[in-house]
Amino acid sequence: MARLVLPYFSFIVFLLLMCIATQPGTGTTHSDEVKALLDIAEQLGKKDWNTNVDPCINESSWLTPKLDSRPLYDNSLFCNCSYPDGVCHVVALILKGQDLGGVLPRSLVNLSYLTYLDLNRNFLSGNIPHEWASTKLEFLSLSVNNLSGPIPSFLGNITTLRNLTIESNLFSGTVPHELGNLVNLESLVLNANNLTGELPVALTNLTKLKLLRISSNNFTGRMPDFFRSWKLLQKLEIQASGFEGPIPSSISILSNLTELRISDLVGEGSKFSNLSSMKGMNRLMLKSCNITGSIPSYISDMKEIQILDLSFNRLEGSVPDLSGLEKLQFMYLTSNLLNGPIPEWIKDSGNRLQLDLSYNSFSESYDPACGDSFKNLFKSSSGRDNLILGECLKNVPCSKDRYSMHINCGGNAITIGNITYEADKDLGGSARYFHENENWGFSGTGHFWDLDTTLYDYIANNVSILTMNESELYTSARLSPLSFTYYARCLAKGTYKVKLHFAEIVIRDNRSFYSLGRRIFDIYVQEKLVWKDFDIDSSAIGVDKAVVKEHKANVTDNVLMIRFYWAGKGTTAAPKRGTYGPLISAISVESDFIPPHDGKKKISIVVLIGAAVVVLLLIFMILGILWWKGCLGGRSSRENGLKELDLQTGFFTYRQIKAATNNFNAANKIGEGGFGSVFKGILLDGTVIAVKQLSPKSKQGSREFVNEIGMISGLQHPNLVRLYGCCIEGKHLLLIYEYMENNSVAHTLFGPADGRLKLDWPARQKICVGIARGLAFLHEESTLKVVHRDIKTTNVLLDRDLNPKISDFGLAKLNEEENTHISTRIAGTIGYMAPEYALRGYLTDKADVFSFGVVALEIVAGKNNMKYQPNENFVCLLDKAIVLQQKGNLMELVDPELGSEFSKKEVIRMIKVALLCTNPSPAPRPTMTAVVSMLEGGTVVDELNIDPSIYGNNEWRFEGLRNQLGKSPQPSSRESQSLAQSSNATWMCSSTSV
């Protein structure tokens, strides 16, 4: 299949020019540029440049090429030595697939002759430096990285740009109208980011555009009618962009189009667009666009067309005669309302045309061959509500009722316990339909665009050692670039338990561009959408980890169908092109009722119940003996404490962790706290971990260490940090967590300026809602109801997608409603502690609610409550918020870094929610479930004006403060006044931890 050729064509032209201009040996590299290259290497994190030689004269020595020569990798530097002064200047820098983990280099501006920059497929984070605004770049590719923040408006200053590609990153916010200044731009690729809003009208200034790709974003409104200004367009891709239909009629103007991909439009549909002027069309996709009417006959005039995808619309009528399209290789008409007889030209096309007519209403059932690898006519006839199997199974009636189905998708037959999973070794294909005996079958459609697809691309195999339970189920998986269905036949009528086994075995989870893919798809059971935007990685909380989704389905016509559909979301080029679409490892279907007249099964059930009773009795006997012998209870050592826990995590050896962290090398140290140090490590299978090391002098004692393991091992939620396990050998106490690429919220908001991320408003909103969801789970949804006790910005970590995850459960307590008063030493960070807990030890989940309110204010203001500089008007950030609420001027609290690109409504809502949460009395504070609803706009925020004086001069505070500060029971009047003035700061603004 043809690849994306336009950027590479530009590069080939560039290389030809360089062949003419570059004269190695005629001069040396300008000294300023040599220094700039050294700075760039440091900022990018590139360590293999040979800095002892001149970069232009000895280009091959300066760079150390990757052994792998595939297109994913490139390590090149090009110079031009033809200038009159005889000095060589760097004009192109290509560092693809290097896994560089730094930031975009500000020093790039010092390469004043640089016109070509390709940093594709690395692990660079942060924002685009504003210094780049003064460069003379013509080609800029930053695709497949970890870059975030808004697309900077200053890119509009680089008017020399002809190619701008920032695909597969985390850019958010709106597309700046300043990009309309790039009047020389020929190629613009914004795919797979988190962009929102409408496209600015200023983009109509880009009259030289030949390629535009804006798929997989969250744009709003109707598809923009800008086509009259883009008459030179050759390739246009708008898949799952968020836009509403219909497709503007002005698209008919684009007579130069050779490739058009529009899919997954929401809202209003329309008739088929007039594309008759596009005689040179090579690849045409109008998928899931809610198109009605018939397929136009003018498609037969598109003599160059190779791919035609009109699937998942509402097209009706007959298929026009396209027999004259000799180059047509793939045609997908899946899931429409096409009727009439199947045309003879289709029957006569043989293996030349790979065709999918599944899910239609043709008047005949036509099955060219059993297991045909080129045509799929599953459910293609008018009986679309019934399972039409065609000629292959028409004489194979169900021999008996069945009550289960087990498939190892894409793999060999295996037996786990008493369940045998059948083999599913068919390679699949772009239009595939096959049956396995009378039991079950498979229907698949679609090919991987921008990839030379082979049959081997439809089965995924794991790329590392799998350690989960039942790992045999996850060593292979079935893949599809569009849609596939598994169906079970001959099932008895009734309710069935459907278990779908998933594990992400293609995308990785390390500090590499191999970890930057986002696989998102939808799952249907019995044609009903059950899981939308399902992400295996997020659901399993990591790659190479199993997650099983369960659903109950009703079977009324002896058939159960499970369909997986890619709706265009996520990445398609990370880690490499063609990595996308649904993936399933295994399917298990069991009746939710006891099959009738099956005496053997009844006997088996009775035997199993009896055996279970015997096992339970033995367990109780053993526990009783251990208790009698003193093995249970009374031991305070952390070793026994850990062994007594029912851990849902693993145990690691000290040797493993020592190797993973390079003997706890200082270069791998990523944090420091009262408990000890945190190190980054990499296990042998490539898993990146964070190792929390409890030092002998730690403020977190053995009890907290054991408590943290026991507490978090049983808690799993997307907004809680995942605990992989622990290591306890002698004096070594280690906790092993998932690694969080973007450190803590505190580091992101308040850390050193050079390492700080610029969080736009959508990112802050996402972080705040995520923290709220995590707390709602702890308080109300998990089996164990937990009060964290130490919610603060340093204890909320951010993954590569800026998803927040609550960490540090060493101080957490089980929420016992009948015992809310903690009589032990108060623990936590006073700057975030609720007054009733800080001063009286009264602990409920409302203490976490208070802490969350402080964190929410910090996220809005970009300032640390504990380090906020007090003045005569405000004692701390929370105090300032309360005063501003009284004045009706809450917007003064907003972080200036946000500029003006944020939703004022959402900001005000978050501040008001935060103030509700920080009510000095616990009762009026909302639950965290209510907080989530308010933040998402589902519930109106109740305004509660608080008098700032309520936080000071309260006699009831003095007793608690004296207890903490060691004061005498009878303070002097001066001491009382001092305590009253400092009471607010003591529990609300102090950085002291207790």
N, C-alpha and C positions, 0 to 999 in steps of 0.2 A: 504494500500500500504506500502511496506517495506520502512523504513526510512534509513538515512545514518548511517550505523551500525559500520563502521570501527573505527571512533574516540571513539564511546561509548564502543565498545568492549575493546579498549585499556584502557579506564577508569575503566571498570569493573575489568580487570586484576589488575589495579593499586589499586583499593579498596580492593581486596582480599589480596594483599600484605600488605596493611595498617592494615587489620584486624589481621594479624599475628604479625605485627611489633609494632602497637600502644598499649601502656600500660598506660592508664590514671592513674594518681596518683602516678606513680613511680618516677617522677622528675618534675622539673619546666622548663619553657621555658627559653632559653638562653636570658639574659638581652639585648644583642645587637639586638636580633630578636624582642623583645618586643618594643624597641625603633623604630626599622625599621617599624614595623606594624603601629605604631602611625604616623610616617612620611608618610607611604603609604596611610593611611586613609585621611590625610590632602591633599595630592596631588591628590588623586582620587575624593575627595569631599564626602567621606563616613563619616556619622555623627552618625550612630546608633550602633557603636561597644561599648560594655561595657568594658571600659579600667580599671575597678577596680578589675578585676579578672585575673588570669593567663590564657592566651588564649589556651594553650594546655591541661591543667588539666580541664578547664571548657569551652570546646569548645561551648556547647550549650548556655552558658551565655554570652560568648564573642560576639557571633553573634545573631542578631535578625532576625529569618527567616521570609520571606514573607508569608502572609497568603495564597496566591495563590501558590499551589504546582505544577502547570503545568510545563512542561519541559523548558518553556521560562525563568523560575525563579529558581535561586539557590543561596544560601548564606552559603557557607561552607568553613571551614578551617580544614585541616588535619595535624596531627603531628606524628612524629616517636620518641618514647621514648625508643627505644631499644639500643641506643648507649652505649658503655662501661662506659662513664662518668656519665651516669644517667640523662643527660640533654636532654630535649625534643627539637626537631627542627621542624620548619614548613616545610612541604614537598609539600603541595598542597593548593592553594587558588582559590576558585571558587566564583565569584561574577557576576552572570548572571541576566540580567533583572533588574538591580538596578537603572537604569537611573542616573548613576554617571556622573556628568558634569565637572569633572576636566580633568587632563592630565595623561598620562601614568607615573607612579611613577619612578623616578630615584632611589629612595631608595630600590627598589626591589632587587638590587644587594647585599644588606646587608642580604637578606635571602639566605644564601649561600648553604642551603640544598634544596631549592625549586626546584622541577622538573616538577610541573604541575601548569599551570596558565591559567585560563579561565575567560576572561573579556567580554564575548560575550553579546551583546545587552545592551549597555549603551549609553552614549552621550559624550564619551571621545573625545577630539580634540588634535591637535598638531601632533608631530612626535614620532617615537619610539626612546627612549633615547639611546644614544651611550653607556651608562654605562651597558646596558643589554648584551653587547658583551661578558662580562666575566661570565655570569650566566651559570648554568648547566641544563637549561630547557630541558625537553624531549617533553613536550606537551605545545603548545602555541596557544591560540585562542583569536583573537581580532576582531572577526566578528561583523558586524552591529554596527559600531561606526562612529564617524565623523573625523577619522584620515586622515591626508593628507601628501603631500610631496612625495618624491621618496621612494621606498622600500630601506632601508639602506643596504649598502654593508656589514656592520659589522655583519649582521645576519649570514653571512657565518662563523663567528667565533664560533657560538654556535653549535659545531659539534655533541653535544649530542641530538639534536632535532630529534624526530621521527614523529612529527605532527606539521605542521605550517598552520594555517588558518587565513587569513586576509580578508575574503569575505565581500562585501558590505561596503566599505569605499570609500575614495577619493584619494587613492594612485595613483600617476601619474609617468610618465617617463618610462624608460625601466626596465626590470627585470635584476637585477645585476648578472653578471656572477659568483660572489662570492657564490651565492646560490649553485653552483656546489660543494662546499666544504661540504655540508651537506650529507655526504655519508650514514648516517643512516636514512635518511628521508624516511618514508613510506607513508605519506599523505601530499599533498600540495594543498591548496585551495586558489586561487587568484581571484575568481569570482567577477564580478560587481565592478570593479574599473575603473580607467582611464589610464590603462597601454598601452604603445605604443611600437613601434619598433619590432624587431624580438626576438624570444627566444634565449638566448645565448647557444652556443654549449656545454658549460660547464655543462648544465643540464643533458647531457648524462651520467654524473658521478653518477647520482641518480639511481643506479641499483636496489635499494631495494624498489622503489616506487610501491605502491599497489593502490593508489588513486590519481588522478590528475584532478583538475577542474580549468579551466582557461576561463570560459565563460564571455560574456558581457564585453569585453575590446576593445581596438583599436589597436591591433597588426597589423603588416604589413607583406607583402610578402606571400609566399606559406606556407601552413601548414608544420611545420618542420618534417623531416623524422628521428625522434629520436627513433622510436618504437623498433629498434633492441636492444637498451640499456635498454628498460623498459619491459622486458619479464615477470616480475612478476605482471604487472598491472592487477588489477581486475575491477577497475571502472575508466572510462575515459569520461570526459565531456568537449566538445569544442563547445559551442553554441554561435553564434553571436560574435565571437572573433575578427573579422576583417581579419582573414586569408583568403587567396585565395585557391580555389581548384586546382587540384583534391586531394582527399584523397590518401596519399602515399600507394603504394602497400604493403609496409613492415608492414602494420597494420595486415596483415594475420598471423604474428608471434605471436600475443598476444593470445595464446591459453587459458590463464587463465581468460580472460575477462568474467565477468558476467553481466556487465552493460556498454553499449556504447552509448553515446549521442553526435552526431555531427550534427550541423544545421547551416543554413544561411551562407554558404560559398559563397564568391563572386568569379567572374572570371570563369575560365575554369572548365568544368564538366568532367565526366568520366563514364565508365561503373560501374556496381555494384562491389564493392570490394569483394575479396575472403575472406569470414569469416567462411569458412567451418570447420576450426579447433576449433572454439569456441563452443564446445558442451554444455558447462555449461551456455550459455547465458540466462540471466533472463529478461533483458530489453534492447531492441534495438531501437535506434532512429537514422535515417539518413534522416533528414527533410530538405527540401530546399537546397539540395547539388548539384543540377543540374545533377542528375544521370540519365543516359539513359539506354536503353536496357530493358531486362525483369527481373522479380523478380526471383532470383535463387531458384531452387527446394531444395537445401541443407538446407534451413531454416526449412524444415520439420523434419530435424534431431536434431534441437535444442529443445529437449524435455522439458527443464525447462523454456522455454520462456513464459512470462506472458503478456508483452507489446511489440507490434510491430508497429512502427510509420515510415512509408516511404512516408509521405505526401509531397506535393508541390515539386515534381520532374518531370521528363519526362519519367517515366516508361511506357512501352507499353507491348502489348501481354496479355496473360491471367493470372489469379491468380492461382498459384500452389495449389495443394491439401494439405491443412494444417490441415485436419480433425483429424490427429493423435496427434496434440498438445493439450493434454487434459488440460494443465495449462494456455493456451492462453485465456486472458480475454478481452484485448483491441487490436483492429487492426485498424490503420488509414492509408488508402490509398488515402486520399483526394487529389484532384487536380493533377491528372496524365493523362496519355493517354491510360489507360488500356482499352482493347477491348474484343470482343468475348462475349459469353454468360456468365451470372453470374453463377458461379459454384453451383452445387446442394448441395455440402457440406455446403456452406454459407446459402442457403435457409433452410437447415435442422438444423442449429446450434442453433436455438431458442434463449432463453435468456442467454445462457451460454457465448455468445460472443457479446461484444459491438463493433459494426463495422461501419466504415464510408467509403462509396464508392462514396461520392458526387464529382461532377466535374470530371467525367471521360467520356469514350466513349464506354460503353458497348452496345451490339447490341440489348438489350431488356430493357424495362422499367419494373422494378420489385418493387412493393411496398408491403411489407409483411403485413402491417397493418396500418390503419390510426392513426397517433399519436404514432407510435411505439417508445418506450423509449430506444431501444437498437440498432437500425439500422437506418442509414441516407443514403438515396439514392437520395438526391436532385441533380438534373441535372447530373445524373449518366449515362444516356443513350447517344447514339451517336448524338442526337440532342443537343450538348452542347452549341450551340449558341441560343437555344430557351429554354424557361422555361418548363421543363418536370416535371409535377406535379405528375405523377404516377396515380395509380388507384383511389386514394381518390377524386381527382377533375376532372377526365377525363370527367365525365358527368355533371360537373358544369360549363357551359360556362358563360362568362361575361354577366350579365343581362343588363348592361348599361355602358357607359363610366364614369369614375371617374376622379376627378380633385384634389383630396387631400388625404392625409393619415396622421393621428396623433396617435402616440403610446406612452403611458407612460411605458417605458421599465422596466419590472420587477415589475410593480406596478398595483394598481387598476385604474379603469376608473375615471377620474377627468375632471371637466370643468373649464377652465380659460378664462374669458371673454366670447367670443362667439365661442371658440374652445373647443370641447370635445376630450380628448385624450383617446383612447381605452385602455382597460386593457390588460396587458401582464403578466399573473400570472403563466404561465407554469414554472415549476422548472428548465427545461432544462436538460442537461446531457452531457455525453461524446460523444454521437453520436445521436443527436436529430434533428428531422425534424417535424414541425407541421404547420398547416394552421389555420387561423382565418376566417371563412366564405369563401367568394370568394375574399376578399379584399387584404389580406396580409398574409405572412407566415415567418417562421424563420428556419434557418438551422445552427446548431452549431456542432463543433467538438473539441475534446481534453479533457484531464483530467489534474488535477494539480499534477505534479510529486512531489515526496517526501512528499506526504500528503495522508492520508486516505480519499480520496474524497467521499463526499456524494452529493446528489442532491441539498442540501441547500447551497453548495458552489458556485452555479452558479447565485445566486441573492445576491446583496450587499444591506445592509440596513444602513442608517446613524447612526452614533454613538454619535451625539451631536445635540443640538438644531440648526436648520437652520434658518437664518435670512434674506436670500436673497429674492428678489421678486420671486413670483411663486414658493415658496419653496416646494410645494406639488409635483412638477415634479422631485425633487432631493432627496426625502426621500428614494428612492430605485433605483437600477440600474441593468442592465444586465451585467454579467461578462462572460469571457471565458478565458481558459488558452492557447488557440491557435487561433481559428478563428470562427467567426459567421457572418451570413448574414441575413439582413432583406430585404424582397422584397415586392413591391407593385404590385398588378395585376390590369388589366382592366383600366389602365390610358389612357386617350386620348393622341394622339400623340401631341408633343409640348415640350416646355421648362418649367422646374419646378424649383422652389426655394426650396432647401433642407436646413433645419435647424437642426443641431445636438446639443442637449443640454447635457453638461457635468458638473459634479461637483465631485471632489475627496472626497468621504465620507468614505473611509477606512483608508488611511494613514492620520496621524495627522500632526499638525503644531505647535508643542510645543517642549520644551527642553527635549525630551524623545526619546528613540529608536523607538517609534511609529511614529516618523516623518521622519525616515531615508530611507524610501522606495522611489524608483524612477520608476514610471509606464510610460512606453514608448511603443507606438504601432503605426501602420500604418492604414490609412483609405482610402478605395477605394469607388468610386461612379461610377456605370456602368463599373466596372472592370478597371477603371483608377485610378492610385495612385494620390490622391488629397492632403493628408497631410502625410508626412513621419516623423517618430520619434516624434509623437505628445505626449506632456506631459501636462496632465490636470492641474497639480499644477502650472507649469510655465506659462501656457497660461492664467489661471484664476488669477494668482499672489496670490496663497494661496489655502488652502483646504477649504471645505465647502463654496466655492464661485462658482457661476455659470459662465460658459463661453459658448457662442453659436457660433458655426462655420457655416458659410453659403456658399453654393455652388449652381451654376445653372447647371442643368443636362438636357440632351436632351433625350426624350423618343420616340423611333421609332417603337417598337414592343409591346407597351402597358405594358411593365414591367420596373420597376425601382429597381435596386439592390444596397444596401449599405453594404459593407463588412468591418469588423474590424479584423485586423491580428496582432498577436504578433510575431515579428521577432527576438525574443531572447534577446532583449536589456533591460537594466535596472536591477533592483534587483529582486530576487525571494525569498529571505529569510528575508526581512525587511518589517514590524516589525516581521513577523513570516513567516515560510515557506509556500509557496502557495499564497503569495500576489504578483500577477503580472497579466499581460494580459490586453486586452482592456476592457473598461467599458463605458457604454452609459446610460444616464438617460432618454432621451426622443428624439423622432424623429418627425419632422413636415415637411410635403411635401405639397406644394401649387402650383397650376398652375401659370405660369408667364404670362398668357393671360386670357382674359375674355372668359369664356365658351360660346359657341354659343347657340342661342335660349334660353336664360335664362332670361326672362323678369323680374322675381323677383329680380335677382341679380343686373340687371341694375338699377331697381328702388331703391334698397338698396344703391347702390353706389351714386346715385344722392342725396338720403336723407342724407347720411353720409357727402357728400361734402357740402351740404347746412348747416348741423349742424355745421361742422367745421368752415364755414364762420361766422356763428352767434357767436360761441364761441370766435373767434379771435376779432370780433367787441366788444364783451363784455369786453375782456381783455384790449383792447386799451382804452375803456371808463373808466375802473377802474383805469388804470395807469394814465390817464389824470386827473382824480379826485384827485388821491393821489398826483400827482405833483402840482396841483393847491392848495391843502391843505398844501403843504410843507412837505409831508411825504417822498417824493423822492427828493434827491439832497440836498446839504447843510449840511447834518449831517455827522460829522466826527467821531462819536463814533464807536468803533469797533463792538459793538453789532449790530447797524444798518448796518454797513458795511458788517458784516457777513450775516445778513438776506437778504441783497440785492443781495448776490451772488447766482448764480444758482449752488449750491453745488451738486456734485455727490458723497458726502460722508455722514456720519451720525453724529448726535450730541450725545455726551455722557454727563451724569450727573457727577458732581464733586464727588458725593457719589460713583458712579461706579468706577471711576479712583482711588479714595482714597482707596477703598477696593482692587482693582487690584494691587496696589503698596504697600500694607500693610502700609497705611498712609504715603507714600513717605519715607519709611524706608531707612536709609543710606546704608543698605546692598544691596538695589536694585538700587543704583545709578550707572549708567554706563557711564556717561559723564558729562562734564561741558563746557560751552561756554559763550560768551559775552551776550547771550540772557538769560541764566539761566542754569538749570540742566536738565539732561535726566535720566529717571528712567525706569527700566524694570518692567513690570506688567503682570499679568495673569488674563484674564477675566473669568467670571463664566463658559463659555463654553470651557475653556481650551486654548483659543487663546492667544498666547504670543504677547505682544505689547511693543512698546517703547513710552514713554510719554515725550514730550518736554514741559518743564514748563517755561513760560516766567515770569521772576522775575520783580518786580516793578522797579528795577534799571537797567533793561535790556538795552543793546545797540540796541537791535532790538525793535523798537517802535511799536505802535499799527498799523501804516500803514503797516509796514513790516509783522506783524502778519497776518493781514487780507489779504495782498498780497500773502503770502505763501499759505494760505488756498485756496484762489480763483484760484491761478495759478496752484497748483498741483492737485486740486480736479478734474480738467478737463483733466489731462494728465495721461495716462496709457500706460506703456511700460515695458517690462521685465528688462530694465536697469535704471528705475526710481523707487525710493522708493515709496511704496504704502501708501497713506494717508487714514487711516480708518475713521477719523473724527476729531472733535474738541470738546472742552468743554469750555464754557464761562459763568461763573457765578460770578457776581460781579467783584472782583479783580483777580479772577482765570482765567488764560489764558493757555490752554493746547492744544497741538496738539498730536494726537494719530496715530502713524505709525506702520507698520509691524516691527517686531523685526528682527534685523540682527545679526545672531549668531557670526559672526567673526569680529565685530567692523568695523573700518574704514581701508582703505588702509594705511593711515599714521600710525595707531597703529600697523598694521601688519608688515610694513617695518621698522618703526623707533621707535616703542614702547619699553617698558622694555623687556629685553632679555628673562625673564622667561615666558612672555605671548605672545611672538612674534612667528608667524608661519614662518616656513621655506618654502618660495614660490619657487618652481622650475620654470624653464623657461616656460613650457606650461601653468602653472597657471598665470604667469605674462603676457604672450601673451593674454590669455583669458580675463584677467582683462582689459588690455589696449584696446582690440577690443571692449569689452562691453561698456566701457566709451565712446568710439568713436561712437558706435551705438546709445547710449542714447542721445548724443549731436546732432547727425544727425537727430534723431527724433524731438528734440526740434526745431532745426533750419529749417528743410526742410519738415518734414513729418506730424507733428501734425497740427490740425486745427488752433491752436494758435501758431504762430511762436514766440519762446521765446529765449531771451538771458539770460543765467543764471547769469553771472557777477561775480561768486565766485567759479569757478571750482578749486579745490585743493584736495590733498589726504585726508584731514580730512573730506571733503564733499562727498567722495565716500565710500559707505559702502559695506560690503561683506556678502552674505548670507551663509548658511551652505555648499553650493556647490561652494563657492568662486566666485559666480556670482556678478559682480559689479553693484551697483545701486546708481545713483546720488541723493543727498539729499540737503536740505537747500535751498529753493527757496524764502527766504525772500527778497533777493535783486534782484530777477529776473525782467526783463523788457520785455514787448511785443516788438517784433522787428518791428518797423515802418520804412520802408526803406526811406520814405521821411523826417523822422525826426531823424537823426542819432546822432545829437550832444546833449548830456545830459548837461544841464546847472546847474543842482542841484549839491549838494555835491557829490564828487566822492566816491563810495562805493565799497568795496571789500578788498582783501588781496594783498598788493603791491607786495609781492614776486611772485605773479602769474599774475599780471596785465599787459596787453599790454601797450606799451609806449604811443600810441596815446590816449588811454583812461586815463591812469594814469596822463598824463601831460596836456592833452587838453580836456578831457571829451568827446572825439569822440568815440561813442559807436556803434558797429555793432556786428553781430555774429562772426566776425573775432577776437574779443576780447576773446571769449571763445576758439577759435582755438588756440590762443597764450597760454592761460592757460593750455589747454590740452597738448601742446608741452612740457611745463615744467613738468607736471605730468608724461608724458611718459618717460622723462629723469630720473626722480626720480625712476620710476619703474625699469628701466634698471640698474641704478647705485646703488639702494638701499640706497640712500642718500637724505636728505632733502635739497632742493634748498635754503630754508630760513635759515637753520642752518649749511650750508656748511662753513667750516672754510677757509676764504680767506688767500692767501699768495701772495708773490711777483709775481707769475705767473698767478694766477686765482683769480678773485673776488668772484665768486660763481659757482655753478654747471653748469649753462647754459653757463657761460663764459668759463669754462673748456672745455665743449663739443665743443664750437666753435673753441677754440685753437687747440684741438685735431683733429678736422676735417681739419684744415689747415695743420697739421703735418701728416695727413694720418694715424693716430693711434687711431681710435675710440674705438678699443677693450679695451684700457686702462680705459675706462669709466665703464666697466661692473662690476657689484657687485661680489666681490670675493666669496660670499656665494654660487654662482651658480656653483662653481668649473669648471669642464670641460664638464658637461653633459647638453649642450644646443646647439641650432642651431645657429651657427655663422651667417649664412645668414639672419635668422630672426632677430637677435639682431641688426646687421648693418642696416637692413631695418627699424627697429623701431627707431633707433637713427636718421637716415636720415629723416624720416617722422617728427620726433620731431623738428628737426632743420628747416625743411620747415615751420612748424607751428609757430615757434618763430621768423620768419623773422621780423625785426624791422618795416617794412612797411606792412600794412594790406593787400594791394591788391594782392601781390604774394602768400599769405597764401592760402592753398587749402581749399575747403569746407570739412565739416566733412564726407559727403558721399564719397568724393574722398579719404579721410584719411582711411576710413574703407576698401575701395577697395585696397589701397596700402598696408595696414597692412596685409590683407589676401592674398597678392600676385597676386591680379587680375589686378593691374595696376603697371607699372614700376615707381619707385620713381625718380623724377627729382632731380638731385643733384644741390644744390645752395650753393656755397661757400661764406661765409660771413666774411668780415674783422672784427675782434673783435673790432677794433678801432671805428667802426660805432656806438657802444653803448656808447661811451664816447666823451667828448670834442665837443658836438653838441650845438651850441648856441641856437637852437630852444627849447632845454630842459629847459633852465634857467627860462623862464617866468613861465612855469607850476610848476617848483620846487619852485620858489619863492612864487607863489600863495599858494602852500600847506604848505610851511615852514614858511610863514610870513616874507619873506625877503623884503628889500627895493627895489624899481624899479631899482636902479643904484648900483649894487654890486661893491665892490672894486676889483682890479685885483687879490688880494689874495683870496677874496671870490669867484670870478669867477673860479679861478683855483681849489678851494676846491669843488665847485659845480660840475665842470667838472669831477673831479676824483670820486665824489660820485654819479654821476647821475645813473650809472649802478646799484650800490647797492641800491639806493633809491627805484627804481621801480621794480627791478628784483631780489634782494637778501634780502630785508628787511623783517622782520617778522611783521612789523607794519600793523595793519588793520585800514582802514579809513571808 
